[in-house]
Amino acid sequence: MRHNEGMTTPIPLLVFAGSTRAQSYNRQLATSAADMAQAEGAQVTRLDLADFDVPLYNADLEAGGTPRDVVRLKEIFHAHPAWLVAAPEYNGSMTALLKNTIDWVSSPIKGDPEWRNGTRAFAGKVVGLLSASPGALGGLRGLAHLAPVLMNLQCWVAPKQFALAKAFEAFDPNGQLSLESNRTALHGVVDQVIWAARKFQA
């Protein structure tokens, strides 16, 4: 029996990658995760960070007004109780793009009754962490840096994670994971996130 069997209310689930590269392995992994989650009955929103004009975080720039696309991201993150994040690993850590997005979205907007609390878009979110890398560890070291950042913002990070090693040979021509073992591992994260989000909303 799957965790969501018998449940009728779809969980709003946000899925995105910490990369904007067109042929990113993590974007492919995010797509696979989104497809699985949708098949499990989740209400999936596929987010592409390339669609948002977010500058490098600068407090002086912020003092002149929080960029509109940052507010849009705050609204999207807040609206989804569950997330799946496919995070590339650069130099053993998360990408600058992903960290910059988190820094902006978690920054309070002074004088705004809705967004004056910086953790509002993060607190209580159930987050499943994924990564893909050409290397043998699959980006696992980057997830070790990302998880405490999210937990500091009061997210509940799912114990199950999936790091896809040798990503250059892991996908078939249709962009799907070739090996059953990889599909099973990814499905385990997707299921746990949906299950936990339902528990939190009960």
N, C-alpha and C positions, 0 to 999 in steps of 0.2 A: 504493500500500500504506500503510495506516495504521500508526502507531507500535506499536499494540498487537495488530496482526494476528498470529495464530498463538500468542498468549500465552493461557494457560489460568488462571493464578492471578490472581484479581481483586485490584486494588490498593485497600486501604481508603482512601477519600477523604472528607475532611471539607469540607463546604460551608456557609458562613454569611455573613451580612451584618452590617455594623457599624451596624445600625439596628434599632430595634424598632417603628418606625412601621408601622401596619397596611398602608397603601398605598404603602410605600416602593418607589421605583424599584429600589433596590439589592436589596431582598428579591425583587423580580420577576426581576432579573438573576441572582441566586443560584439561583433556582428553574430558570431556563432552563439555567444551567451544570450544575446537578445532573442535570437530565434528559439533557443531552448526555453527561455522564460516565457515567451509568448505561447509556445506549445503547452506549457504548464498552466496557462490561464492567467498569467500576469498581464496587467495593462502597461505595456512597455512604451517608454519614451526613449528614442535614440537621439542622443545629444552629440553634436559635433562641435568641438571647441573652436574649429576654424570659422564657424559662423558668428563668432563674437569678437568684437574689437576691444580687446583688453590690453592696456599698456602695461609695461613693467611697473610693479608697485612702487609708488613714490608718495610719501606722506604729504609733501608740498603740493603735488598734483591733486591729491585727494582733498586737500583743504579748499581747493577751488571748485569742488563738486565731484561726487562719486560718478564715474562714467555710467551712462544709461545701460550699457551691456552688462556691467557688473551687477546692477540692480536686477536685470533680467535673470542673470544666473542665480542670484539670491532667491528670487521667486521660484525658479524651476527646482533648485535643490530643496527648498523648503516644502514644495508641493508633493514631493515623493518620499514616502517613508522608507523605501528600500532603494539601494543603489548597487550596481555592479561596475567596478572600475578596473579597466585594463591598463596597467601602468608600466610603461617601458622603463628599463634600467639604463641610466647614463652614469658611468663612472661609479658604479656600486650604489647609486641612489636614485631617487625619482627625478623626472625631467623638470627643467626650469618652468616649462609651460604649466605642468600640473601644480607645482608648488606656488607659482604666481597666481594661479586661479584660486587655490585655497586661501592664500593670503588676502586677496581682494575680497572674496566672498565672506570671509570671517572678520573683516574689518568693520567695526560699528560705524553707522552714519549718525554723527552727532546731531541732535535735535529732531531726528526722525523717530516718532513713537513706535514705528513698526520695525525698524532695523537698527535701533540704538544698541541692541544686544548682539554682539558679534557672533555668538554661537547659535543664534536662532535658526539659521539654515542647516545646522549640523546636529544639534542636540537630539538624541534619541533615534537617529537614523541607523538602520541596519545596513551595513556595507560589506559586500563580498569583494575580495581583492584577487585580481588576476594579473598575470604578466606573461609576456612571450619574448623570447630572446634567441638569437642564433647560438648562444653559448649553452654549456652543459647544465647550468643552474636555472635557466629559464627566466632570469630576472628576479630571482628570489631575494637577493640582497636589497634590491630597491624596495620590495614590499616590507622588508624589515625596518626601513626608514619611514615608509608611508604610514604604516599601522599606528605607531605612537602619536603621530601628528593628528590623525583622525580621532584617536581615543582622547587626546587632550582637548579636542573640540566636542567631546561628549557623544561621539558616535559609538555604536556597538559594532565592533568589527568581528565578522564571522570567523570562528576558529578554523574552518576549512578554507584553504586557499589553493589556487592552481597556478603553477609556474610551468609554462610550456617551453621545454628545451628544444634545441635544434629546430627552431620555428621555420627555417628556410625549407625544410622538407616535411613539415607537419600538415600542410594544407593540400587538398586535392585541387584540380583545375577549377572547380566550382567554388573554391574558397571555404570548403568544409574540412573539419579535422579528419584526417585519414584513418588514424588508429582508434580502435574501440576503447582502448585504455585511456586515451586522452579525452574522448567524449565522455566517458564515465566519470573521470575526475572533474571535468568542467561541470557536468550535471550535478555532481555532489555539492558544489558551491552554490549553484543556482537554487537547488532544492532547499539547502539550509537557509539561504537568505529569505526565500519566500516563506518558509516555515516560521522563522524567527519574527519576520514582519507581521505575520498573522498573530503570533503569540503576543507581541507588543501591543497590537491593536485590540486584542480581546478585552 
